[in-house]
Amino acid sequence: MTATLHSIKHSLQSAFLAASLLLWLAPSLPAGDVAFNPTNAHVSPLPTVGRLRIELSPQEMESLRFNSRKPVPAFLSEESGKRWPVQLHLKGSTGSFRPLDDKPSFTISFPNDNTNNFHGLNKIHLNNSVEDPSFLNETLGSELFRKAGVPAVLSSHAVVTLNGRQLGLYIVKEGFTEAFLSRFFKDTAGNLYEPIDGHDVDKPLQRQLGKGLDDQLDRQGLASAIFETDLDKRWSKLQEILEIDSFIKFMAMEVMIGHRDGYCMARNNFRLYYNSSTGRMYFLPHGMDQLFGNPDLTWQPQMSGLTAKAVMETLEGQRRYREYFKLLYTNVFLPETIVAHGRQIVSRLKPLVSPKEAEQLNQNAEELFQRILARHRSLAQQFATSDKEPLRFTNSVAKVETWQPMDIPDGGRLLATKAPDGRNALCIVAGPVTAASWRSKVLLEPGRYRFEGRVMLEGVKPLEFMRNKGAGLRVGGVITPPFNLTGNLAWKMLQVTFEIQPRPQERELRCELFACKGKAWFDLESLRLVRLE
């Protein structure tokens, strides 16, 4: 009888999870937004999995070896026998780029007609996923954005060969084209921008799509709004030029899924679309191959993206962010359903690869699933403790005693230990590539402050490609000159002065080390905030 009841319970649980998964995958676009065109926005024209063959002539192979970004003619075929003449070039940035004779990523453009494109798409990307061994981040991240009502591209998977050489498993990702826009917007004639040279919206962006003169007056209108110093006027201007609720959901989802290389936290990996029929701009997510890296990422981080900072400096922006974040956490970020969907995808991919590769894929996916579950738990704990009080000062001084390690490097360590002279200290031991820190978040009333503390170094060698070199103190959201503190150093007092205006704000205090070798100790007793008169 007990076994029968257990079987019934297991069947009911499985049926409930399957039903939840179907509901989760159903469209969830916002109602009442005339800019949106919900028709088929969630229906992918791409095969769920498949095999793709790329054919390049010897001359075009040499051309790509010489200039990887210059498009060359090629042929792309799939299992059905369909064969397309295409233009392709290599893609990828620092970390993901691989040369042609390795496992390169490709951008592939198809003939611009409705009868000879790739399942309704005239541009796709084949991403090598070298920074996402689970091959799931792009797919799950995009689905979460779409569930939140934020336009995001579609993706699937394929095993790719190049002139008969098997390259392996790839993400097949939709390009940002008019076909993409038409699934979400009734008006596709507006300007679509992408960042260049690390630019935010205050500087020129590269127009990918759009008609008419590329004068970027729409982008300049957004830049004007975010730099308005009167916060009430700023909010009014933002509502005129920015689809504000869509952007706040965009912010919330980037933070919720830990997209630390996205717009809000890194001024990177975004697209900006101006809907000319409404006169408002939409931010679109991009480059989601590294998600859920830190399950304990705060749900209220210091924003780096200028538009995100401008919104979060207003009372109404803060209120709506909190409201949307918790709404999306409850209704969209459903970890068991997300994990079940991820496992479905993995089950379809495993037959495409070797048994050893399938085992590794499954292991990497399960590690991602554990981070997703941990992220959900962490956010629940953060919500329970989010009503914190502003930091209390005694005689204008407040000691900072609670610190968390961040970005522990391979081959290095972060330790709360004793310094060589016996002082209690926060220690960072560098590995070959170290950008690590000890961090503490504090809520501060409006005013001027100085964050200070002593540091001691032993054999610190900097990372030459980093802006900051060696050890230093920083305050999140505060622009300061780069520091350069390396080598061997006795205890030295460091200071960072900053201001909080016009309302209470949370700030993240950081004791940092950017190095390839050496040790840094931060004297715990000396780490404090001073309120300046």
C-alpha positions in Angstrom: 0.0 0.0 0.0 2.8 2.3 0.9 4.6 1.7 -2.4 1.3 2.4 -4.2 0.8 5.7 -2.4 4.4 6.6 -3.1 3.9 5.8 -6.8 0.7 7.9 -7.0 2.5 10.8 -5.2 5.4 10.6 -7.6 3.0 10.6 -10.6 1.1 13.6 -9.3 4.4 15.5 -8.8 5.6 14.7 -12.3 2.2 15.7 -13.8 2.3 19.0 -11.8 5.8 19.7 -13.0 5.0 19.0 -16.6 1.9 21.2 -16.4 4.0 24.0 -14.8 6.6 23.7 -17.6 3.9 24.1 -20.3 2.5 27.2 -18.5 6.0 28.6 -18.1 6.8 28.2 -21.8 3.6 29.9 -22.8 3.7 33.5 -24.0 3.7 36.2 -21.3 3.9 39.5 -23.1 2.6 42.6 -21.4 -1.0 43.5 -22.2 -2.0 46.9 -23.4 1.3 48.0 -25.0 0.6 49.1 -28.5 4.2 48.8 -29.4 4.2 45.1 -29.0 3.0 42.6 -31.6 2.6 39.4 -29.6 1.8 37.2 -32.6 4.2 34.2 -32.7 6.7 36.1 -30.5 7.5 32.9 -28.6 7.2 30.4 -31.4 10.6 29.4 -32.6 11.0 28.7 -36.3 14.3 27.0 -35.6 14.7 23.2 -35.4 15.3 22.2 -31.7 18.5 20.3 -32.6 20.2 19.4 -35.8 23.4 19.1 -37.8 24.8 21.8 -40.0 27.6 21.6 -42.6 29.6 24.6 -43.7 31.5 24.5 -47.0 34.3 27.0 -47.7 36.7 27.1 -50.6 40.5 27.1 -49.9 40.6 30.7 -51.0 37.8 31.8 -48.6 39.5 29.8 -45.8 42.7 31.8 -46.3 40.7 35.0 -46.5 39.2 34.3 -43.0 42.6 33.4 -41.6 43.9 36.8 -42.8 40.8 38.9 -41.9 38.4 37.0 -39.7 35.8 39.8 -39.7 35.5 40.2 -43.5 32.5 38.2 -44.9 33.2 35.5 -47.5 30.8 33.4 -49.6 30.1 29.9 -48.4 27.4 27.2 -48.4 25.4 26.0 -45.4 23.6 22.7 -45.4 21.3 20.8 -43.0 20.2 17.2 -42.6 17.1 17.7 -44.7 19.4 18.3 -47.7 18.5 22.0 -47.9 21.6 24.0 -49.0 22.0 27.8 -48.9 24.5 30.1 -50.4 25.5 32.4 -47.6 28.0 35.1 -46.4 29.8 34.4 -43.2 32.6 35.7 -41.0 34.0 34.8 -37.6 32.7 36.4 -34.5 33.6 36.6 -30.8 35.4 38.9 -28.3 38.0 38.5 -25.7 37.4 35.1 -24.0 35.1 33.6 -26.7 36.9 34.3 -30.0 38.6 31.2 -31.6 40.5 31.2 -34.9 39.3 29.4 -38.0 41.4 26.3 -37.3 40.1 25.9 -33.8 36.4 26.0 -32.9 35.4 29.4 -34.3 32.0 31.2 -33.9 30.3 32.4 -37.0 27.9 35.1 -38.1 26.0 33.8 -41.2 23.8 35.9 -43.5 21.3 34.4 -45.9 19.8 35.7 -49.2 17.5 38.5 -48.3 14.3 37.0 -49.6 11.4 35.0 -48.0 11.9 31.9 -50.0 15.6 31.2 -49.4 16.3 32.1 -45.8 17.0 29.8 -42.8 13.6 28.8 -41.3 12.3 32.4 -41.6 15.6 34.0 -40.4 18.0 35.9 -42.7 20.8 36.0 -40.1 22.0 33.6 -37.5 25.0 33.2 -35.2 26.8 29.9 -34.5 28.3 30.4 -31.0 31.0 28.0 -29.8 29.8 28.4 -26.2 33.4 28.1 -24.9 32.4 30.3 -21.9 29.3 28.3 -21.2 30.1 24.5 -21.0 26.4 23.8 -20.2 25.3 25.2 -23.6 22.1 26.5 -21.8 22.6 30.0 -20.6 21.7 31.8 -23.8 18.5 29.7 -24.3 17.3 29.8 -20.7 18.3 33.5 -20.3 16.4 34.6 -23.4 13.3 32.6 -22.4 13.3 34.3 -19.0 13.5 37.7 -20.6 10.6 36.9 -23.0 8.6 35.6 -20.1 9.1 38.9 -18.4 7.8 40.7 -21.4 11.2 41.9 -22.7 12.0 41.1 -26.4 14.9 38.6 -26.7 16.2 36.5 -29.6 15.5 32.8 -30.1 18.1 30.0 -30.1 18.6 26.3 -30.6 21.5 23.9 -30.9 23.4 22.1 -33.7 26.5 20.0 -34.3 28.6 21.8 -36.9 31.1 20.6 -39.4 33.5 22.7 -41.5 34.6 21.1 -44.7 34.1 17.7 -43.2 35.9 18.6 -39.9 33.6 18.2 -36.9 33.7 21.3 -34.8 31.3 20.1 -32.1 28.1 21.4 -30.4 27.0 25.0 -31.0 24.4 27.4 -30.0 22.3 28.5 -33.0 21.2 32.0 -32.2 18.9 34.4 -34.1 20.4 37.7 -35.3 18.9 41.1 -34.5 17.1 41.7 -37.8 13.7 43.0 -39.0 12.4 39.5 -38.8 13.3 39.5 -35.1 11.7 43.0 -34.6 8.5 42.0 -36.4 7.8 39.3 -33.8 7.7 41.9 -31.0 6.9 45.3 -32.6 4.3 46.4 -35.0 6.7 49.1 -36.2 10.1 47.8 -37.5 11.3 50.9 -39.2 13.0 52.4 -36.2 16.7 52.5 -35.4 18.4 49.5 -33.8 21.7 50.4 -32.2 24.6 48.3 -30.8 27.5 49.6 -28.6 30.9 50.3 -30.1 34.2 50.8 -28.2 32.4 50.4 -24.8 30.1 53.3 -25.5 27.0 53.9 -23.4 24.0 56.0 -24.6 25.8 59.2 -24.0 28.1 58.5 -26.9 27.5 57.5 -30.6 26.3 53.9 -31.1 26.5 51.9 -34.3 23.2 51.7 -36.2 22.4 48.2 -37.3 19.0 48.8 -38.7 16.9 51.9 -39.5 15.7 54.2 -42.3 16.7 57.8 -43.0 19.5 59.9 -41.7 21.7 58.4 -39.0 21.7 61.6 -36.9 21.0 59.6 -33.6 18.7 62.3 -32.3 16.7 59.5 -30.6 19.7 58.4 -28.7 20.6 62.0 -27.8 17.1 62.5 -26.4 17.7 59.6 -24.0 21.1 60.9 -23.1 19.6 64.3 -22.3 17.0 62.7 -20.1 19.4 60.7 -18.0 21.6 63.7 -17.3 18.7 65.9 -16.1 19.7 66.9 -12.5 16.2 67.7 -11.3 14.9 64.2 -10.4 11.2 64.9 -10.9 11.9 66.4 -14.4 14.3 63.5 -15.1 11.5 61.0 -14.4 9.1 62.9 -16.7 11.7 63.0 -19.5 12.5 59.4 -19.1 8.9 58.4 -19.5 8.7 60.4 -22.7 11.8 58.8 -24.4 12.1 55.4 -22.7 9.6 52.5 -22.5 10.1 52.7 -18.7 8.3 49.6 -17.5 10.0 47.5 -20.1 13.4 48.9 -19.1 12.8 48.3 -15.4 11.9 44.6 -16.2 15.0 44.5 -18.3 17.1 45.7 -15.3 15.4 43.3 -12.9 16.0 40.3 -15.1 19.6 41.1 -15.7 20.2 41.2 -12.0 18.0 38.2 -11.2 19.8 35.9 -13.5 23.3 37.3 -12.7 24.1 38.8 -16.1 27.1 40.6 -14.7 28.5 41.2 -18.2 25.3 42.9 -19.3 24.2 46.6 -19.6 23.2 47.4 -16.0 26.3 46.1 -14.3 28.9 46.3 -17.0 27.7 48.7 -19.7 28.1 45.8 -22.1 26.1 43.4 -24.2 22.9 45.3 -25.1 20.9 46.5 -28.1 18.8 49.6 -28.2 15.7 49.9 -30.3 13.8 53.2 -31.0 10.2 52.5 -31.8 9.3 55.4 -34.1 5.6 54.8 -33.8 5.6 55.5 -30.0 8.7 57.7 -29.8 10.2 55.5 -27.1 13.3 53.3 -26.7 13.7 49.6 -25.7 16.7 47.9 -24.3 17.3 44.4 -25.5 19.5 41.7 -23.8 22.5 40.2 -25.5 25.6 38.1 -24.8 24.1 35.8 -22.1 26.7 33.1 -22.1 27.8 33.7 -18.4 24.8 33.7 -16.1 24.2 32.7 -12.5 27.9 32.9 -11.7 27.4 34.3 -8.2 24.2 33.1 -6.6 24.6 35.6 -3.8 24.7 38.7 -6.1 22.7 41.4 -4.4 19.3 42.1 -5.9 20.0 45.9 -5.5 23.5 46.3 -7.0 25.2 49.6 -7.9 24.3 50.1 -11.5 27.0 50.9 -14.1 24.8 51.5 -17.1 24.0 55.2 -17.2 20.3 54.7 -17.9 20.0 52.2 -15.1 21.8 54.6 -12.7 19.5 57.4 -13.8 16.4 55.4 -13.2 17.5 54.1 -9.8 18.4 57.6 -8.6 14.7 58.5 -8.7 12.2 57.5 -6.0 9.7 56.2 -8.5 12.3 54.2 -10.3 13.4 52.5 -7.1 9.8 51.8 -6.2 9.0 50.2 -9.5 12.2 48.2 -9.6 11.4 46.7 -6.2 7.9 46.0 -7.3 8.8 44.4 -10.6 11.7 42.4 -9.2 9.5 40.7 -6.6 6.7 40.2 -9.2 9.1 38.5 -11.7 10.8 36.5 -8.9 7.4 35.1 -8.0 5.9 34.5 -11.5 8.8 34.1 -13.9 11.9 32.9 -11.9 10.5 29.4 -11.1 13.6 27.3 -10.5 12.2 23.8 -10.6 10.4 24.6 -13.8 13.5 26.2 -15.4 15.6 23.2 -14.3 13.1 20.8 -15.8 13.1 22.6 -19.1 16.9 22.7 -19.1 17.0 18.9 -18.5 14.6 18.5 -21.5 17.1 20.4 -23.7 20.1 18.3 -22.5 18.2 15.1 -23.2 17.8 16.2 -26.8 21.4 17.2 -27.1 23.1 14.1 -25.7 22.4 11.8 -28.7 24.2 14.4 -30.9 27.5 14.0 -29.2 29.8 11.2 -28.0 29.1 9.4 -24.7 32.0 11.1 -23.1 30.8 14.5 -24.3 27.3 13.7 -23.2 28.5 12.8 -19.7 30.4 16.1 -19.5 27.5 18.1 -20.8 25.2 16.6 -18.3 27.6 17.4 -15.5 28.0 21.0 -16.6 24.3 21.4 -16.9 23.7 20.0 -13.4 26.2 22.4 -12.0 24.3 25.3 -13.7 21.0 23.9 -12.2 22.5 24.0 -8.7 23.5 27.6 -9.2 19.9 28.5 -10.4 18.4 26.8 -7.3 21.0 28.6 -5.1 20.2 31.9 -6.7 16.5 31.5 -6.0 17.3 30.7 -2.3 19.7 33.6 -2.0 17.2 36.1 -3.3 14.5 34.8 -0.8 17.0 35.4 2.0 17.9 38.8 0.7 14.2 39.8 0.5 13.8 38.8 4.2 16.7 41.1 5.3 16.3 43.9 2.8 14.6 46.4 5.2 18.0 47.4 6.7 18.6 50.5 8.7 21.1 53.2 7.6 24.6 52.7 9.1 25.0 54.2 12.5 27.9 56.5 13.3 29.5 57.3 16.7 31.5 60.6 16.7 31.2 60.6 12.9 32.9 57.2 12.6 31.5 53.7 11.7 33.6 50.6 11.7 32.9 48.1 8.8 33.2 44.6 10.1 31.1 42.4 7.9 32.9 41.4 4.6 32.2 38.9 1.9 34.8 37.4 -0.5 34.2 38.0 -4.2 35.7 36.5 -7.4 38.1 34.0 -5.7 40.8 33.4 -8.3 42.0 30.1 -9.7 45.3 29.3 -7.9 44.6 32.0 -5.3 42.7 32.5 -2.0 40.7 35.0 0.0 41.2 34.5 3.8 40.1 36.3 7.0 43.4 35.7 8.9 46.3 37.3 10.7 48.8 39.6 8.9 52.5 38.9 9.4 52.6 41.3 12.4 49.5 39.7 14.0 46.8 42.1 13.1 43.4 40.8 12.1 43.2 41.2 8.3 41.4 40.4 5.1 44.0 38.7 2.9 43.9 38.2 -0.9 46.5 35.8 -2.3 46.8 36.3 -6.1 46.6 33.5 -8.7 47.8 34.0 -12.2 44.8 36.1 -13.2 43.3 37.8 -10.1 40.6 40.5 -9.9 39.3 39.7 -6.5 37.9 41.7 -3.6 36.4 41.7 -0.1 33.1 43.6 -0.2 30.6 45.1 2.3 27.3 46.8 1.6 26.1 49.7 3.7 23.1 52.0 3.6 24.0 55.6 4.0 22.1 58.8 4.7 22.8 61.8 2.4 26.1 63.4 3.1 29.9 63.3 2.4 31.9 60.3 3.5 35.4 58.9 3.5 36.1 55.2 3.3 39.6 54.4 4.6 41.8 51.6 5.7 45.4 50.3 5.8 46.9 47.8 3.3 50.2 45.9 3.3 51.7 44.2 0.3 54.1 41.4 -0.4 55.5 40.7 -3.9 52.4 42.1 -5.8 52.8 42.0 -9.5 50.1 43.8 -11.5 48.0 42.6 -14.4 49.2 44.9 -17.2 45.9 44.9 -19.1 43.8 46.1 -16.2 43.0 49.8 -15.5 43.6 49.3 -11.8 46.9 47.7 -10.8 47.7 46.0 -7.6 45.7 46.8 -4.4 43.3 49.6 -3.5 40.0 50.7 -2.0 36.9 51.5 -4.0 33.3 52.4 -3.5 30.7 50.9 -5.9 29.1 53.6 -8.1 31.8 56.2 -7.4 34.2 57.1 -10.2 37.8 57.4 -8.9 41.2 57.6 -10.6 42.8 54.2 -11.2 45.1 53.0 -8.4 48.6 51.6 -8.8 49.9 50.0 -5.7 52.3 47.1 -6.2 55.5 45.4 -5.0 56.3 45.3 -1.3 54.8 47.8 1.0 54.5 48.4 4.7 51.1 49.4 6.2 49.8 52.4 4.2 46.5 54.3 4.7 44.2 54.5 1.7 41.2 56.8 1.4 38.2 57.3 -0.9 35.9 60.3 -0.5 32.4 60.3 -1.9 29.0 61.8 -1.5 25.4 60.5 -1.1 22.7 62.7 -2.5 19.8 63.4 -2.4 18.3 60.4 -0.6 19.6 57.4 1.4 21.5 55.0 -0.9 23.3 51.6 -0.5 27.0 51.6 -1.4 29.3 48.6 -1.8 32.8 49.1 -0.1 35.6 47.1 -1.8 39.1 46.1 -0.8 40.5 44.9 -4.1 43.5 43.3 -5.7 44.2 43.2 -9.4 47.4 41.1 -9.8 49.1 38.0 -11.2 51.2 37.4 -8.2 51.6 38.4 -4.5 49.6 39.0 -1.4 47.6 41.9 0.1 46.4 42.3 3.7 43.7 44.9 4.6 43.9 45.8 8.3 40.4 44.9 9.6 40.5 47.3 12.5 41.3 50.2 10.3 38.5 49.7 7.7 35.9 52.3 8.5 33.7 55.1 7.2 34.1 58.7 8.4 31.2 61.1 8.0 32.6 64.5 6.9 31.0 67.7 8.1 
